[in-house]
């Protein structure tokens, strides 16, 4: 009995009353909270730095930097240096100072569009090389998305961006940009070079950024190239909508455009409008990636209205009219051309295309069934009617190795069905002169066909008589 009482007493001493246990737990939690308050910043900064270094390593980058600040709301990155050590689309990144104010609560509720409140970069240089990016499997149905990175405020001081290109690098050097939702700002670029080699120096413009609507005004590149207004409105980016407007002077004429982009589950729904008057087409070469000289002539008038899913041609609807003059290229030469196109209900209709080369005239019209994807262009059913008169064959053939004189008329059709192209063309000509003689009258029917399958091309030219 004495032994039982002694064991019960020992057991009773080891058991804590509920009030004592709760007190010990509260004390432990309080000590842990104090330790977190004291030490959480360096611990979390160290963890964040390691995560960033691991991510950089996955992108074949070797990086080094110093991280400061409060991990829950503000970070400062100092002396950031990264360079490629393998296949990577990023060649190098160097940033003296990068300040990031952000809201994790906003990110949790609204996503990336509400993550960053204030972004400021000083003395930054970023060099990208897309050709060195590692090959990755292309998704069967790549999804097009709108950009979501629109902080409440952006400030760039002495920032340079270089994108490597086969012809010339894209370079925006020593950029100063201040975008504030409350006050007007300014954009200054010391050097701007496009991939075709054209460039400008010491350009500036006025900016505003109220409600995430970026507006750039009066960007003067030269006497002939001025951007009067460029607007990128991201005020409704949380609703997956982005609007872009531009109004500029190019080559002595006016060009304006507007686009509304809406992100869907798999693509972008678009509403695009473009107008142009008296624009020198050759001036547009300064802004295009192909070498200068790709375009020629003058765009007398252009009107384009288009709606639909950007990568699903069958959904497109709209119209385009174009008047262009004085196009003189080695492969094409005419004095003026007028074109009218309408698109709707899965079909594009060439209402008319009239081309005039002095006395020679050519007329085209037809339809094409729009495909579901870009890859199917050239395989969907299409019909094209072509007719023309050439009173001056010598002018028509002036740029070809075979020189002819005389006059000719022609009419025919080109049809596409089941990935097969069928062409029929009737030609009549009078007093056709060539190097070895003259034909008083020529009448011929040209037929040709081609199937868009490997090893199945066939061409025929029967029925030629004179």
C-alpha positions in Angstrom: 0.0 0.0 0.0 2.8 2.4 0.9 4.5 1.7 -2.5 1.2 2.4 -4.4 0.8 5.7 -2.6 4.4 6.7 -3.4 3.9 5.9 -7.1 0.6 7.9 -7.2 2.4 10.8 -5.7 5.2 10.7 -8.2 2.7 10.5 -11.1 0.7 13.4 -9.6 3.8 15.5 -9.4 4.7 14.9 -13.1 1.2 15.9 -14.4 0.8 19.6 -15.1 -2.5 21.3 -14.5 -4.3 22.6 -17.6 -3.6 26.2 -16.5 0.1 25.5 -16.2 0.3 23.8 -19.6 -1.5 26.7 -21.3 0.9 29.1 -19.6 3.9 27.2 -20.8 2.6 27.1 -24.4 1.8 30.8 -24.4 5.3 31.5 -23.1 6.9 29.4 -25.8 4.9 31.1 -28.5 5.7 34.5 -27.2 9.4 33.7 -27.1 9.2 32.3 -30.7 7.3 35.5 -31.8 10.0 37.7 -30.3 12.7 35.6 -32.0 10.8 36.0 -35.4 10.5 39.7 -34.9 14.2 40.0 -34.1 15.6 37.5 -36.6 13.0 37.1 -39.3 14.5 39.8 -41.6 18.0 38.3 -42.0 16.6 34.8 -42.2 14.0 35.6 -44.8 16.5 37.7 -46.8 18.9 34.9 -46.8 16.2 32.4 -48.0 15.1 34.9 -50.6 18.6 35.4 -51.9 19.2 31.6 -52.2 15.9 31.2 -54.1 16.9 33.9 -56.5 20.3 32.4 -57.1 18.7 28.9 -57.7 16.3 30.4 -60.2 19.2 32.2 -62.0 21.1 28.9 -62.1 18.2 27.3 -63.8 18.3 30.0 -66.5 22.1 29.3 -66.9 23.0 32.6 -65.2 25.6 33.2 -62.5 24.5 36.0 -60.3 25.7 38.0 -57.3 23.9 40.7 -55.3 23.2 42.2 -51.9 19.6 42.1 -50.6 18.2 44.5 -48.0 14.9 45.6 -46.7 11.6 44.2 -45.3 10.7 41.0 -47.2 7.0 41.7 -46.6 6.8 45.1 -48.3 10.1 46.5 -49.5 13.3 45.2 -51.0 16.5 46.9 -52.1 18.8 45.0 -54.4 22.3 46.5 -54.6 25.2 45.7 -57.0 23.3 43.1 -59.0 25.5 41.3 -61.5 24.5 38.3 -63.6 25.9 36.8 -66.8 25.2 33.7 -68.9 27.2 30.5 -68.3 25.3 28.5 -70.8 22.4 28.8 -73.3 20.3 31.7 -72.1 18.3 34.5 -73.6 19.9 36.8 -71.1 23.5 37.8 -71.9 24.1 40.0 -68.8 22.4 42.2 -66.2 24.1 44.9 -64.2 22.1 47.1 -61.8 23.7 49.4 -59.2 20.4 49.9 -57.2 16.9 48.5 -57.5 14.2 49.5 -55.1 10.9 47.5 -55.0 7.8 48.4 -53.0 5.2 45.7 -53.3 2.0 44.4 -51.7 1.7 40.7 -51.1 -1.9 41.2 -50.1 -2.6 42.9 -53.5 -0.8 40.0 -55.3 -2.9 37.4 -53.4 -6.2 39.1 -54.3 -5.5 40.4 -57.9 -2.3 38.8 -59.2 0.8 40.4 -60.7 -1.0 43.6 -61.8 -1.3 44.6 -58.1 2.0 43.3 -56.8 4.3 46.2 -57.4 3.6 49.7 -56.0 6.9 51.4 -56.8 9.8 50.3 -58.9 13.0 52.4 -59.2 16.2 51.3 -61.0 19.5 53.3 -61.1 22.4 52.7 -63.4 21.1 49.5 -65.0 22.3 47.8 -68.1 20.4 44.7 -69.5 21.6 42.8 -72.5 19.4 40.2 -74.1 20.3 37.7 -76.8 17.1 35.8 -78.0 19.2 33.6 -80.4 21.0 32.0 -77.5 17.9 31.1 -75.6 17.7 27.3 -74.9 15.4 25.2 -77.0 12.3 24.3 -75.1 9.4 22.1 -76.3 6.7 24.3 -77.9 3.3 23.8 -76.3 0.8 22.4 -78.8 -1.5 25.4 -78.3 0.6 28.3 -77.0 -1.5 30.8 -75.0 -1.2 34.5 -75.8 -1.4 36.7 -72.7 -1.3 40.4 -72.0 1.5 41.9 -70.0 0.6 42.3 -66.3 3.7 44.3 -65.1 2.2 47.7 -64.6 3.5 49.1 -61.2 1.8 52.1 -59.6 5.0 54.1 -60.2 8.1 53.6 -62.3 11.4 55.5 -62.3 14.4 54.6 -64.4 17.6 56.5 -64.0 20.5 55.9 -66.5 19.1 52.6 -67.8 20.3 50.8 -70.9 18.6 48.0 -72.8 20.4 46.1 -75.6 18.7 43.3 -77.6 21.1 41.4 -79.9 20.0 41.0 -83.5 21.6 39.6 -86.7 21.5 42.9 -88.5 21.9 45.5 -85.8 21.3 45.5 -82.1 18.3 47.2 -80.7 19.7 49.8 -78.3 18.0 52.2 -75.9 20.9 53.8 -74.1 21.0 56.0 -71.0 17.2 56.1 -70.6 15.6 58.3 -67.9 11.9 57.8 -67.3 9.6 59.0 -64.6 6.1 57.7 -64.5 4.1 59.0 -61.6 0.3 58.7 -61.1 0.2 62.2 -59.6 2.6 64.4 -61.5 3.7 64.7 -65.2 7.0 63.2 -66.0 9.6 63.1 -68.7 11.2 60.5 -71.0 14.8 61.1 -72.2 16.9 58.7 -74.3 20.5 59.5 -75.2 20.7 57.0 -78.0 18.0 54.9 -79.7 18.9 52.4 -82.4 16.4 50.0 -84.2 17.3 46.6 -85.5 17.5 47.9 -89.1 20.4 50.2 -88.1 18.4 53.5 -88.1 18.9 55.6 -85.0 18.4 58.9 -83.2 20.2 60.8 -80.4 19.1 63.0 -77.6 15.3 62.5 -77.9 12.8 63.5 -75.2 9.1 63.6 -74.6 6.5 64.5 -71.9 4.8 61.6 -70.0 1.9 61.0 -67.7 0.7 57.9 -65.9 -2.5 58.6 -64.1 -4.5 55.4 -63.3 -1.9 53.3 -65.1 -2.6 55.0 -68.4 0.8 55.6 -69.9 0.8 58.6 -72.3 3.9 59.9 -74.2 3.5 63.3 -76.0 5.5 65.1 -78.5 8.3 62.6 -79.1 10.3 64.3 -81.9 12.7 62.0 -83.8 13.3 64.3 -86.7 11.5 66.9 -88.8 9.8 64.1 -90.7 9.2 61.6 -87.9 7.2 62.8 -84.8 5.0 60.8 -82.4 2.4 63.3 -81.3 0.6 60.9 -78.9 1.3 57.3 -77.8 -1.0 55.8 -75.2 -0.9 52.4 -73.5 -3.9 52.3 -71.2 -3.6 49.6 -68.6 -6.3 51.0 -66.3 -8.4 47.9 -66.9 -5.6 45.3 -66.9 -7.3 43.5 -64.0 -10.2 42.9 -66.4 -7.6 41.5 -68.9 -8.1 44.5 -71.2 -5.4 46.7 -72.7 -5.8 49.7 -75.1 -3.1 51.2 -77.4 -3.4 54.5 -79.4 -0.9 56.2 -81.6 -0.9 59.4 -83.7 2.2 60.3 -85.6 3.7 62.1 -88.6 5.9 60.0 -90.9 7.3 60.9 -94.3 5.2 64.0 -94.7 1.9 62.3 -93.9 -0.2 61.2 -91.0 -0.6 57.8 -89.4 -2.9 56.9 -86.6 -4.0 53.6 -85.0 -5.9 52.2 -82.1 -6.1 48.7 -80.7 -8.1 47.2 -78.0 -6.8 43.8 -76.7 -8.8 41.5 -74.5 -7.3 38.3 -73.1 -9.4 35.2 -73.4 -8.8 31.7 -72.1 -6.5 30.8 -74.9 -5.7 33.9 -77.0 -6.3 37.6 -77.5 -9.4 39.2 -78.9 -8.6 42.3 -81.0 -10.3 45.4 -82.3 -7.8 47.3 -84.5 -8.2 50.5 -86.5 -5.5 52.1 -88.7 -5.7 55.1 -91.0 -3.0 56.8 -93.0 -2.8 59.7 -95.5 0.1 60.8 -97.8 2.7 58.6 -96.0 5.9 58.0 -97.9 6.2 54.2 -97.8 10.0 54.4 -98.0 9.9 56.4 -94.7 8.4 53.4 -93.0 11.5 51.4 -93.7 13.2 53.3 -90.8 10.9 51.5 -88.4 10.8 48.0 -90.0 13.2 45.2 -89.3 14.0 44.3 -93.0 16.8 46.4 -94.6 16.0 49.9 -95.8 14.5 49.9 -99.2 11.9 47.1 -98.6 9.0 49.5 -99.3 8.6 52.2 -101.9 6.0 54.6 -103.2 3.4 56.7 -101.3 0.5 55.5 -99.3 -2.1 58.0 -100.5 -4.8 56.5 -98.3 -5.2 53.5 -95.9 -8.2 52.5 -93.9 -8.2 49.3 -91.9 -10.8 48.0 -89.4 -10.4 44.5 -88.0 -12.0 42.5 -85.2 -11.5 38.9 -84.1 -9.2 36.5 -82.2 -5.7 37.3 -83.3 -4.5 33.8 -84.1 -7.8 32.4 -85.4 -8.3 33.9 -88.9 -11.8 32.4 -89.3 -13.1 34.7 -86.5 -11.9 37.9 -88.3 -14.3 40.6 -89.6 -13.6 44.0 -91.0 -12.5 45.8 -94.1 -9.5 47.5 -95.7 -9.1 50.0 -98.5 -5.7 51.0 -99.8 -4.5 53.5 -102.4 -0.8 53.5 -103.2 1.2 55.3 -105.9 4.6 55.1 -107.6 5.8 51.7 -106.5 9.0 50.9 -108.3 10.9 47.8 -107.2 12.9 45.2 -109.1 10.1 42.6 -108.6 7.1 45.0 -109.1 6.6 48.3 -110.8 3.4 50.3 -111.2 2.1 53.9 -111.1 -1.0 53.4 -108.9 -3.1 50.8 -107.2 -6.4 50.7 -105.5 -7.5 47.7 -103.4 -10.7 47.0 -101.5 -11.0 43.9 -99.1 -13.8 42.8 -96.8 -13.7 40.1 -94.2 -16.5 38.3 -92.4 -18.3 35.0 -91.8 -15.1 33.1 -92.2 -14.3 34.5 -95.7 -12.1 37.2 -97.1 -13.3 38.9 -100.3 -11.0 40.8 -102.6 -13.7 43.2 -103.9 -11.3 44.8 -106.3 -7.6 45.3 -106.9 -6.8 47.6 -109.8 -3.2 48.2 -110.8 -2.1 50.7 -113.5 1.3 50.8 -115.1 1.2 53.7 -117.6 -1.0 52.2 -120.4 -1.1 48.7 -118.9 -3.9 47.7 -116.5 -4.5 44.7 -114.3 -7.7 43.8 -112.4 -8.2 41.1 -109.7 -11.0 39.9 -107.5 -11.8 36.8 -105.6 -12.5 35.1 -102.3 -10.7 32.9 -99.8 -12.1 30.7 -97.0 -10.3 31.8 -93.9 -8.6 28.9 -92.0 -8.7 28.2 -88.3 -5.0 28.7 -87.9 -2.2 30.6 -89.7 -0.6 27.3 -90.7 -3.5 26.4 -92.9 -3.2 29.5 -95.1 -2.7 28.3 -98.7 -4.7 25.1 -98.2 -8.2 26.4 -97.7 -10.5 26.9 -100.7 -9.9 30.1 -102.7 -10.8 31.6 -106.1 -9.1 34.5 -107.8 -10.1 36.1 -111.1 -7.5 38.0 -113.0 -7.8 40.1 -116.2 -5.6 42.7 -117.8 -4.7 44.6 -120.9 -1.1 45.4 -121.9 -0.9 47.7 -124.9 2.8 48.1 -124.2 4.5 44.7 -123.7 7.9 46.3 -123.8 7.2 48.3 -120.6 5.5 45.3 -118.9 8.5 43.1 -119.6 11.2 45.8 -119.1 12.4 44.2 -115.8 12.5 40.6 -117.1 15.3 38.9 -119.0 13.1 38.2 -122.0 12.3 41.4 -123.9 9.0 41.6 -125.9 7.2 44.2 -127.8 3.6 44.4 -129.0 0.3 44.2 -127.1 -1.6 41.6 -125.2 -4.8 40.8 -123.3 -5.3 38.1 -120.7 -8.0 36.7 -118.4 -8.1 33.6 -116.2 -8.8 32.1 -112.8 -6.7 30.6 -110.0 -8.4 28.2 -107.6 -7.3 26.4 -104.5 -9.1 23.3 -103.3 -7.9 20.4 -101.2 -4.4 21.9 -101.0 -4.2 21.9 -104.8 -3.7 25.0 -106.8 -5.2 25.1 -110.3 -4.5 28.0 -112.7 -6.1 28.7 -116.1 -5.1 31.7 -118.2 -6.1 32.7 -121.7 -3.8 35.1 -123.5 -4.1 36.8 -126.9 -1.3 39.0 -128.3 -0.7 41.0 -131.5 2.5 41.9 -133.2 4.7 40.3 -130.6 8.3 41.0 -131.2 11.3 39.3 -129.7 15.0 38.9 -130.3 14.6 36.3 -133.1 11.5 37.5 -134.9 7.9 38.6 -134.7 4.6 36.8 -134.3 1.6 38.6 -135.9 -0.9 37.0 -133.6 -0.7 34.6 -130.6 -3.4 32.8 -128.8 -2.7 30.5 -125.9 -4.2 28.8 -122.9 -2.0 28.2 -120.0 -2.9 25.6 -117.4 -0.9 24.7 -114.3 -1.5 22.8 -111.1 0.4 22.2 -107.9 -0.4 20.0 -105.0 1.0 21.1 -101.6 2.4 17.7 -100.7 6.0 16.5 -100.8 6.9 14.9 -104.1 3.5 15.5 -105.7 4.1 18.7 -107.7 3.0 18.6 -111.3 2.9 21.4 -113.9 1.3 21.3 -117.4 1.1 23.9 -120.2 -1.2 22.4 -122.8 -3.2 24.0 -125.5 -0.6 26.6 -126.8 -1.3 27.5 -130.4 -0.7 30.4 -132.7 
